[in-house]
Amino acid sequence: EKPTPQEVVDFMLEQKGLSRADLAQWLGGRSRTSEFFNGIRPLSIRQIGALRAHLGIPADLLMNFSP
């Protein structure tokens, strides 16, 4: 089973020794980061690009498509 975007981001943060607070600066703040991790709002294209640039996560792992 494919991991969720949230699981992928958490894994990469751990691998790089970073925290969700570090992530907030790339996603547009703490509330936006919380919305992502709680499944309230998906990532925007800009945010996906930022995560790819900072954490090296391929875009397809950050997009949550329904079958």
Phi and psi restraints in degrees (value plus and minus 20) as a CYANA .aco file:
   2 LYS   PHI     -90.8   -50.8
   2 LYS   PSI     114.4   154.4
   3 PRO   PHI     -87.7   -47.7
   3 PRO   PSI     134.6   174.6
   4 THR   PHI     -92.5   -52.5
   4 THR   PSI     139.4   179.4
   5 PRO   PHI     -76.4   -36.4
   5 PRO   PSI     -57.0   -17.0
   6 GLN   PHI     -84.0   -44.0
   6 GLN   PSI     -61.8   -21.8
   7 GLU   PHI     -84.7   -44.7
   7 GLU   PSI     -59.5   -19.5
   8 VAL   PHI     -83.4   -43.4
   8 VAL   PSI     -66.7   -26.7
   9 VAL   PHI     -84.5   -44.5
   9 VAL   PSI     -65.8   -25.8
  10 ASP   PHI     -78.3   -38.3
  10 ASP   PSI     -63.0   -23.0
  11 PHE   PHI     -80.8   -40.8
  11 PHE   PSI     -66.8   -26.8
  12 MET   PHI     -88.9   -48.9
  12 MET   PSI     -55.7   -15.7
  13 LEU   PHI     -80.0   -40.0
  13 LEU   PSI     -65.9   -25.9
  14 GLU   PHI     -82.0   -42.0
  14 GLU   PSI     -63.7   -23.7
  15 GLN   PHI     -81.3   -41.3
  15 GLN   PSI     -53.2   -13.2
  16 LYS   PHI    -117.4   -77.4
  16 LYS   PSI     -16.7    23.3
  17 GLY   PHI      49.1    89.1
  17 GLY   PSI      11.4    51.4
  18 LEU   PHI    -129.9   -89.9
  18 LEU   PSI     146.2   186.2
  19 SER   PHI    -138.2   -98.2
  19 SER   PSI     152.6   192.6
  20 ARG   PHI     -85.1   -45.1
  20 ARG   PSI     -45.8    -5.8
  21 ALA   PHI     -84.4   -44.4
  21 ALA   PSI     -58.6   -18.6
  22 ASP   PHI     -83.4   -43.4
  22 ASP   PSI     -60.8   -20.8
  23 LEU   PHI     -82.7   -42.7
  23 LEU   PSI     -54.5   -14.5
  24 ALA   PHI     -77.2   -37.2
  24 ALA   PSI     -53.6   -13.6
  25 GLN   PHI     -88.7   -48.7
  25 GLN   PSI     -43.7    -3.7
  26 TRP   PHI    -111.3   -71.3
  26 TRP   PSI     -44.6    -4.6
  27 LEU   PHI    -117.1   -77.1
  27 LEU   PSI     -25.4    14.6
  28 GLY   PHI      81.0   121.0
  28 GLY   PSI       3.9    43.9
  29 GLY   PHI      99.6   139.6
  29 GLY   PSI     148.5   188.5
  30 ARG   PHI     -87.5   -47.5
  30 ARG   PSI     -58.5   -18.5
  31 SER   PHI     -87.1   -47.1
  31 SER   PSI     -58.8   -18.8
  32 ARG   PHI     -85.9   -45.9
  32 ARG   PSI     -59.1   -19.1
  33 THR   PHI     -83.6   -43.6
  33 THR   PSI     -63.1   -23.1
  34 SER   PHI     -82.4   -42.4
  34 SER   PSI     -62.5   -22.5
  35 GLU   PHI     -80.2   -40.2
  35 GLU   PSI     -60.4   -20.4
  36 PHE   PHI     -83.3   -43.3
  36 PHE   PSI     -70.8   -30.8
  37 PHE   PHI     -88.8   -48.8
  37 PHE   PSI     -45.1    -5.1
  38 ASN   PHI    -111.0   -71.0
  38 ASN   PSI     -17.1    22.9
  39 GLY   PHI      53.8    93.8
  39 GLY   PSI      -1.5    38.5
  40 ILE   PHI     -98.8   -58.8
  40 ILE   PSI     -62.1   -22.1
  41 ARG   PHI    -155.0  -115.0
  41 ARG   PSI     119.0   159.0
  42 PRO   PHI     -95.0   -55.0
  42 PRO   PSI     147.8   187.8
  43 LEU   PHI     -91.6   -51.6
  43 LEU   PSI     125.9   165.9
  44 SER   PHI    -103.6   -63.6
  44 SER   PSI     147.5   187.5
  45 ILE   PHI     -79.1   -39.1
  45 ILE   PSI     -60.7   -20.7
  46 ARG   PHI     -82.6   -42.6
  46 ARG   PSI     -63.2   -23.2
  47 GLN   PHI     -86.9   -46.9
  47 GLN   PSI     -59.6   -19.6
  48 ILE   PHI     -80.9   -40.9
  48 ILE   PSI     -62.2   -22.2
  49 GLY   PHI     -82.3   -42.3
  49 GLY   PSI     -60.1   -20.1
  50 ALA   PHI     -85.8   -45.8
  50 ALA   PSI     -61.4   -21.4
  51 LEU   PHI     -88.0   -48.0
  51 LEU   PSI     -55.3   -15.3
  52 ARG   PHI     -84.0   -44.0
  52 ARG   PSI     -65.1   -25.1
  53 ALA   PHI     -87.1   -47.1
  53 ALA   PSI     -63.2   -23.2
  54 HIS   PHI    -106.1   -66.1
  54 HIS   PSI     -54.0   -14.0
  55 LEU   PHI    -134.9   -94.9
  55 LEU   PSI     -28.7    11.3
  56 GLY   PHI      53.0    93.0
  56 GLY   PSI       6.2    46.2
  57 ILE   PHI    -109.0   -69.0
  57 ILE   PSI     104.9   144.9
  58 PRO   PHI     -81.5   -41.5
  58 PRO   PSI     122.1   162.1
  59 ALA   PHI     -76.5   -36.5
  59 ALA   PSI     -56.8   -16.8
  60 ASP   PHI     -84.1   -44.1
  60 ASP   PSI     -44.1    -4.1
  61 LEU   PHI    -100.3   -60.3
  61 LEU   PSI     -34.0     6.0
  62 LEU   PHI    -120.0   -80.0
  62 LEU   PSI     -28.5    11.5
  63 MET   PHI    -118.2   -78.2
  63 MET   PSI     112.3   152.3
  64 ASN   PHI    -128.3   -88.3
  64 ASN   PSI      70.6   110.6
  65 PHE   PHI    -111.3   -71.3
  65 PHE   PSI     119.1   159.1
  66 SER   PHI    -109.6   -69.6
  66 SER   PSI     122.3   162.3
